[in-house]
Amino acid sequence: MSGKITVVGLGPGAFGGMTVETWETIQNARRLILRTAIHPTAEELSRRGIVFSSYDERYEKAESFEVLYASIANDLVDHAKAGEEIVYATPGSPLVAERTVVLLRERAEAENVPLAILPGMSFIEPLCARLGVDPVGGLLIMDAADLDRLPMDWPTGLVVTQVYSLEVASEAKLALMELLPDEYGIVLAQRIGLPDESLRQIPLYDLDRQTGIDHLTSLYVPPLSRAGRFDFGPLTDIMRQLREPGGCPWDRVQTPESLRKHVLEEAYEVVEAIDAKDAGLLAEELGDLLLQIVFQARIAEETGAFSMQDVVNGITEKLVRRHPHIFGDVQAEDAAAVLKNWEAIKRKEKPERRSRLDGVPKDLPALMAAAKLQGKAADAGFDWDAVAPVLDKCREEWKELLEATEQKDAAHIEEELGDLLFAIVNLSRFLKVNAELALLAANRKFVRRFHHVEEQVEARGGDWKKFTLDELDAFWNEAKREQSTENA
């Protein structure tokens, strides 16, 4: 016959922080087990004649806290399965920052063991009272061991629990200094709820130089100043306001089709900023591109098609789904294996694509589309295995273009020129050069050199008709030499 487990909380510190229901449950317990007896209330229980055991001896032997907490949960369930009725007591509240209770719930449910959890007071309530913080405005609570998962721009106050040693305090300091200024003011909270409680405001860099850090130590990190900072919400709110009656006349008349050209322009301006290696410009252009995404999502939301949240949810779920080597049990030793997995998952997700060439946007720039099509064919095994035959194909297409020009057949010339460009893109793929970016770079180089020619013509009166092609070409070669020297 299975027993049962009742979980109670000993409160944040002093005996008076324990609920009456918990005290009565402890008094009537057939067997009382504390996660740790290193707690002020445990001393009072002994004075009042309450017999209990604890898991303190396991702390010294466990290789990690996760292993320790799992062993505690397993032991409690094993006792219950043996028919015992156990009262398990945790510090504070069993429902706040108590990993053993999370694991115990999972194990008890799997083993069909009856489990009851009584609410109690955690250290959060007295801490908020001392700090004058209302948790209804939001409060993020994290174990010090989990600070590597802290988001970069959390919007609320942060409570860090389990800062039980100088070593943990040092690790917490380093993790927080990745996201906060070294001198950022934090509150060191010690022995909250006890007569000798202490709250001290200190700079973050000084955290691991404090005295008295023990198992009753926590941190409070005030919310980051919002002055001059915005999260995603204001951007979508502004776009909604611009589109509403009484908003901006231009924004209100836009449609997904009318914004199409702006999406393309902003994407290319992002590429230009990347090539310029200008971080400030890149941040600006990424913002402009993000605006186009929010704009499209807002229009869709007005028609009930989808929302910005759907966009975020969709890409987040897709990233998790298509990275099983990170979020699942699939192995991927290198980038090539990752891409192979990605394409295989994509094919399963899009069964309507019957051809391996499906999925290339029809409005993609021609050079990019050619590279995409060739890449998809190559994935299927339809590809040369060396660059030499690709070069031969380029020569063949060049010869056919010359023949077409001799015939002066415009349609044939266009066809052969297209074949030559397609072959050149294939060559770029074998040379591991992005044809689109290479042509963009060539365009920019042409602009720089032509500007030099313009300057020379302007310096000599500005009349282009007075210059022969040889003279203009001399200016061009001069620009070529100067720019080659600059790049040397």
C-alpha positions in Angstrom: 0.0 0.0 0.0 1.4 3.4 -1.0 2.0 6.1 1.6 1.9 9.8 0.9 4.1 12.9 0.9 3.1 16.3 2.4 5.4 19.2 1.6 5.5 22.2 3.9 7.6 25.3 4.2 9.5 26.4 7.3 9.2 30.0 6.4 11.8 32.6 5.7 13.6 32.5 9.0 12.1 32.9 12.4 9.6 30.4 13.8 6.8 32.9 13.6 7.1 32.9 9.8 5.7 29.4 9.6 1.9 29.1 9.0 -0.4 27.6 11.6 -1.4 24.8 9.1 2.3 23.9 8.6 2.9 23.8 12.4 0.0 21.5 13.0 1.1 19.2 10.2 4.6 19.0 11.6 3.3 18.3 15.1 1.2 15.4 13.7 3.8 14.0 11.3 4.7 10.4 11.7 8.0 11.1 10.0 9.4 14.6 9.4 12.3 15.1 7.0 14.0 18.5 6.5 15.8 19.3 3.3 18.4 21.0 5.6 18.5 21.5 9.3 20.7 24.6 8.8 17.8 26.9 9.2 16.7 29.0 12.2 13.3 27.2 12.5 15.0 23.8 12.8 16.6 24.9 16.1 13.2 25.9 17.5 11.6 22.6 16.4 14.3 20.8 18.4 13.6 22.9 21.5 9.9 22.1 21.2 10.6 18.4 21.1 9.9 17.7 17.4 11.9 14.8 16.1 13.2 15.1 12.5 15.9 14.0 10.2 17.5 15.9 7.3 19.4 15.4 4.0 22.4 17.5 5.1 24.8 14.6 4.9 24.0 14.3 1.2 25.3 17.8 0.5 28.9 16.7 1.1 28.7 13.7 -1.2 26.7 15.0 -4.2 28.6 15.9 -7.3 26.2 18.7 -8.1 23.0 20.3 -6.8 20.9 18.8 -9.6 22.1 15.3 -8.7 21.5 16.1 -5.0 18.0 17.4 -5.5 17.1 14.4 -7.7 18.4 12.0 -5.1 16.2 13.7 -2.4 13.1 13.5 -4.6 13.8 9.9 -5.4 14.3 9.0 -1.7 11.1 10.6 -0.6 9.1 8.8 -3.3 10.8 5.5 -2.4 9.7 6.0 1.3 6.1 6.7 0.2 6.0 3.7 -2.1 7.1 1.6 0.9 3.9 2.8 2.7 5.3 5.6 4.8 3.5 8.9 5.3 6.2 11.6 5.0 6.2 15.3 5.9 8.9 17.0 3.9 9.9 20.5 5.0 11.8 23.0 2.9 13.2 26.4 3.9 10.9 29.3 3.0 8.0 28.3 0.8 7.9 25.0 -1.1 6.5 26.8 -4.1 9.2 29.5 -4.4 12.7 28.7 -5.8 12.6 25.1 -4.5 14.1 22.7 -7.1 13.5 19.6 -5.0 9.8 20.2 -5.0 9.7 20.6 -8.8 11.5 17.2 -9.2 9.4 15.6 -6.5 6.2 16.6 -8.3 7.5 15.0 -11.5 8.6 11.8 -9.8 5.5 11.4 -7.6 3.2 11.9 -10.7 5.2 9.3 -12.6 5.0 6.8 -9.7 1.3 7.6 -8.8 2.4 8.6 -5.3 -0.1 11.0 -3.5 1.5 14.4 -3.0 0.2 17.5 -1.2 1.9 20.8 -1.0 0.9 23.3 1.6 1.4 27.0 0.8 3.8 29.0 3.0 5.7 32.2 3.4 8.9 32.6 1.4 11.7 35.1 2.0 10.3 37.0 -1.0 7.4 38.5 1.1 9.6 40.1 3.9 12.2 41.0 1.3 9.7 43.0 -0.7 8.4 44.6 2.5 11.9 45.7 3.5 12.7 47.0 0.0 9.3 48.7 -0.5 8.8 46.7 -3.8 5.4 45.6 -4.9 5.8 42.3 -6.8 2.6 43.0 -8.8 4.8 45.2 -11.0 6.8 42.1 -11.9 9.7 40.4 -10.2 12.2 37.9 -11.7 13.4 35.3 -9.3 16.4 33.2 -10.3 18.8 30.7 -8.6 22.4 32.0 -8.7 23.4 28.9 -10.5 21.1 29.8 -13.4 22.3 33.4 -14.1 23.8 32.3 -17.4 20.2 32.1 -18.6 19.4 35.6 -17.6 17.9 37.6 -20.6 20.0 40.5 -21.8 17.3 43.1 -21.0 14.9 42.0 -18.3 12.3 44.6 -17.5 11.7 44.1 -13.7 13.6 43.8 -10.5 15.7 40.6 -10.1 16.0 38.5 -6.9 18.9 36.1 -7.0 18.6 33.2 -4.5 21.0 30.6 -3.2 24.0 32.9 -2.9 25.3 30.7 -0.2 29.1 31.2 -0.4 31.8 33.6 -1.6 32.5 31.4 -4.5 28.9 31.5 -5.7 28.8 35.3 -5.0 31.9 35.7 -7.3 30.3 33.7 -10.1 27.1 35.7 -9.7 29.0 38.9 -9.9 30.8 37.9 -13.1 27.5 36.8 -14.7 25.8 40.0 -13.8 28.7 42.1 -15.0 28.2 40.7 -18.5 24.9 42.6 -18.6 25.3 45.5 -16.1 27.9 48.2 -15.4 30.5 47.2 -12.8 29.4 49.9 -10.4 25.6 49.1 -10.7 23.9 49.3 -7.3 22.5 46.1 -5.9 21.2 45.1 -2.5 22.8 42.3 -0.5 20.0 40.7 1.6 21.1 38.5 4.5 19.0 36.6 7.1 15.8 38.2 6.1 13.0 37.7 8.7 15.5 37.2 11.6 16.4 39.7 14.3 19.8 40.2 12.8 18.7 40.7 9.2 20.7 43.0 7.0 20.1 44.8 3.7 23.1 46.7 2.3 23.4 48.5 -1.0 26.7 47.9 -2.6 28.2 48.2 -6.1 28.1 45.1 -8.1 31.9 44.8 -8.4 32.1 44.6 -4.6 29.8 41.6 -4.2 32.4 38.9 -3.5 34.2 41.1 -1.0 31.4 41.0 1.5 31.4 39.2 4.9 28.9 36.8 6.3 27.7 35.4 3.0 25.9 32.1 3.8 22.8 30.0 3.0 20.6 32.9 4.1 22.0 35.3 1.6 20.2 36.7 -1.5 20.6 39.6 -3.9 18.2 42.2 -5.2 19.0 43.8 -8.5 16.9 46.9 -9.2 15.3 47.2 -12.6 17.4 48.8 -15.3 16.6 52.4 -15.9 14.1 52.6 -18.8 15.2 56.2 -19.7 16.3 56.1 -23.3 15.6 52.4 -23.6 12.8 50.6 -25.4 11.7 47.0 -25.7 9.6 45.6 -28.5 6.3 46.8 -27.2 6.6 50.6 -27.9 7.5 49.9 -31.5 4.4 47.9 -32.2 2.3 50.4 -30.2 3.6 53.3 -32.3 2.9 51.4 -35.5 -0.7 50.7 -34.3 -1.2 54.4 -33.6 0.1 55.4 -37.0 -2.3 53.1 -38.7 -5.4 54.0 -36.6 -7.9 56.7 -37.6 -6.3 60.0 -37.0 -2.9 58.5 -37.5 -0.4 59.2 -40.3 -2.1 59.6 -43.7 0.8 58.0 -45.5 1.1 55.0 -43.1 -2.7 54.4 -43.2 -2.9 53.9 -47.0 0.0 51.5 -47.3 -0.6 47.8 -48.2 1.7 44.8 -48.2 2.1 45.3 -52.0 3.0 49.0 -51.7 5.6 48.2 -49.0 7.2 45.5 -51.1 9.9 47.7 -52.6 10.7 49.2 -49.2 11.4 45.7 -47.8 13.9 45.0 -50.6 15.5 48.4 -50.3 16.0 48.1 -46.6 17.4 44.6 -46.9 20.0 45.8 -49.4 20.9 48.8 -47.2 21.6 46.3 -44.4 24.0 44.4 -46.7 25.6 47.7 -47.6 26.1 48.6 -43.9 27.7 45.1 -43.3 30.1 45.6 -46.2 31.0 49.1 -44.9 31.8 47.5 -41.5 30.0 50.5 -39.9 28.4 49.2 -36.7 26.4 52.4 -36.1 25.0 52.4 -39.6 24.2 48.7 -39.4 22.2 49.2 -36.2 20.3 52.0 -38.0 19.6 49.9 -41.1 18.5 46.9 -39.0 16.0 49.1 -37.3 14.7 50.3 -40.7 14.3 46.6 -41.8 12.6 45.7 -38.5 10.2 48.6 -39.1 9.1 46.9 -42.4 8.5 43.6 -40.5 6.4 45.3 -37.9 4.6 47.3 -40.6 3.6 44.1 -42.5 2.6 42.4 -39.3 0.4 45.3 -38.2 -1.5 45.3 -41.5 -2.0 41.5 -41.2 -3.3 41.9 -37.6 -5.9 44.4 -38.8 -7.3 41.8 -41.1 -7.1 39.0 -38.6 -4.5 37.1 -40.7 -1.8 37.0 -38.0 0.0 39.2 -35.4 3.5 40.2 -34.6 3.4 37.7 -31.8 2.6 35.0 -34.3 5.7 36.0 -36.3 7.9 35.8 -33.2 6.3 32.5 -32.1 6.7 31.0 -35.5 10.4 31.8 -35.9 11.2 30.8 -32.3 9.5 27.4 -32.7 11.2 26.9 -36.1 14.7 27.6 -34.7 14.1 25.0 -31.9 12.6 22.5 -34.4 15.4 22.8 -36.9 18.2 22.6 -34.4 17.7 19.1 -33.0 21.4 18.9 -32.4 21.0 21.7 -29.8 17.5 21.1 -28.5 17.2 17.4 -29.2 19.3 14.2 -29.4 20.5 14.5 -33.0 24.2 14.6 -33.6 25.8 17.2 -36.0 29.6 17.4 -36.0 30.0 20.4 -38.4 28.2 23.1 -40.3 27.6 20.8 -43.3 25.8 18.3 -41.1 23.7 21.1 -39.6 22.6 22.3 -43.1 21.8 18.7 -44.1 19.6 18.3 -41.1 18.0 21.7 -41.7 17.0 20.8 -45.3 15.7 17.3 -44.3 13.5 18.9 -41.7 12.3 21.6 -44.1 11.3 18.9 -46.6 9.2 17.1 -44.0 7.6 20.4 -42.9 6.7 21.4 -46.5 5.3 18.2 -48.2 3.6 20.4 -50.8 7.0 21.0 -52.4 7.3 18.1 -54.8 10.4 19.3 -56.7 13.7 19.8 -55.1 13.9 23.2 -56.8 10.7 24.4 -55.1 11.0 27.1 -52.5 13.1 29.6 -54.5 11.2 32.9 -54.3 10.2 34.0 -57.8 11.1 37.6 -57.0 14.6 36.9 -55.8 17.3 38.8 -57.7 18.4 36.7 -60.7 22.0 36.0 -59.5 20.8 34.9 -56.1 18.0 32.8 -57.6 20.5 31.1 -59.9 22.8 30.3 -57.0 19.8 28.9 -55.0 18.7 26.7 -57.9 22.2 25.3 -58.5 22.6 24.7 -54.8 19.4 22.7 -54.6 20.3 20.6 -57.6 23.8 20.0 -56.1 22.2 18.7 -52.9 20.4 16.1 -55.0 23.7 15.1 -56.6 23.3 16.9 -59.9 26.6 18.7 -60.0 30.1 18.6 -61.3 32.8 17.3 -58.9 35.5 19.8 -59.9 35.9 23.3 -61.1 37.6 22.4 -64.5 34.4 21.4 -66.3 32.6 24.5 -64.9 35.3 26.6 -66.6 34.8 24.6 -69.8 31.1 25.3 -69.6 31.8 29.1 -69.2 34.0 29.0 -72.3 31.3 27.1 -74.2 28.6 29.6 -73.3 30.9 32.5 -74.2 31.5 31.0 -77.6 27.8 30.5 -78.2 27.2 34.2 -77.2 29.7 35.3 -79.8 28.0 33.2 -82.5 24.6 34.7 -81.5 26.0 38.3 -81.8 27.3 37.5 -85.3 23.8 36.3 -86.3 22.4 39.6 -84.8 19.4 37.7 -83.5 18.3 39.7 -80.4 16.3 36.8 -78.8 19.1 34.4 -79.3 21.6 36.9 -77.9 19.5 37.3 -74.8 19.2 33.6 -74.4 23.0 32.9 -74.7 23.8 35.9 -72.5 21.5 34.4 -69.8 23.2 31.0 -70.2 26.6 32.6 -69.8 25.5 34.5 -66.6 24.1 31.2 -65.3 27.4 29.5 -65.9 29.3 32.3 -64.2 27.1 32.0 -61.1 27.9 28.3 -61.1 31.6 29.1 -61.3 31.3 31.5 -58.4 29.6 28.8 -56.4 32.6 26.4 -57.0 35.0 29.2 -56.1 32.9 29.8 -52.9 32.2 33.4 -53.9 28.7 34.9 -53.6 27.9 36.2 -57.1 25.4 38.8 -55.9 27.8 40.3 -53.4 30.7 40.1 -55.9 28.7 42.1 -58.4 27.6 44.6 -55.8 31.2 45.1 -54.9 32.0 45.6 -58.6 29.2 48.2 -58.9 30.6 50.1 -55.9 34.1 50.0 -57.4 32.8 51.4 -60.7 31.0 54.2 -58.8 34.2 55.2 -56.9 36.3 55.2 -60.1 33.7 57.1 -62.1 33.5 59.7 -59.4 37.2 60.3 -59.9 36.6 60.7 -63.7 33.8 63.2 -62.9 36.2 65.2 -60.6 38.8 65.4 -63.3 36.4 66.5 -65.9 34.9 69.1 -63.6 38.4 70.4 -62.7 39.0 71.0 -66.4 35.8 72.9 -67.2 33.1 70.3 -66.8 32.3 69.8 -70.5 32.4 66.1 -71.2 32.1 66.6 -75.0 35.6 68.1 -75.1 37.2 64.9 -73.9 38.0 61.9 -76.1 37.3 58.3 -74.8 41.1 57.8 -74.5 41.4 60.8 -72.3 38.5 59.7 -70.1 40.0 56.2 -70.0 43.2 57.7 -68.8 41.4 59.3 -65.9 39.8 55.9 -65.2 43.2 54.2 -65.1 44.5 56.9 -62.8 41.6 56.2 -60.4 42.4 52.5 -60.7 46.0 53.0 -59.7 45.2 55.3 -56.8 42.6 53.0 -55.3 44.9 50.0 -55.8 47.5 51.9 -53.7 44.9 52.7 -51.0 44.0 49.0 -50.7 47.6 47.8 -50.7 
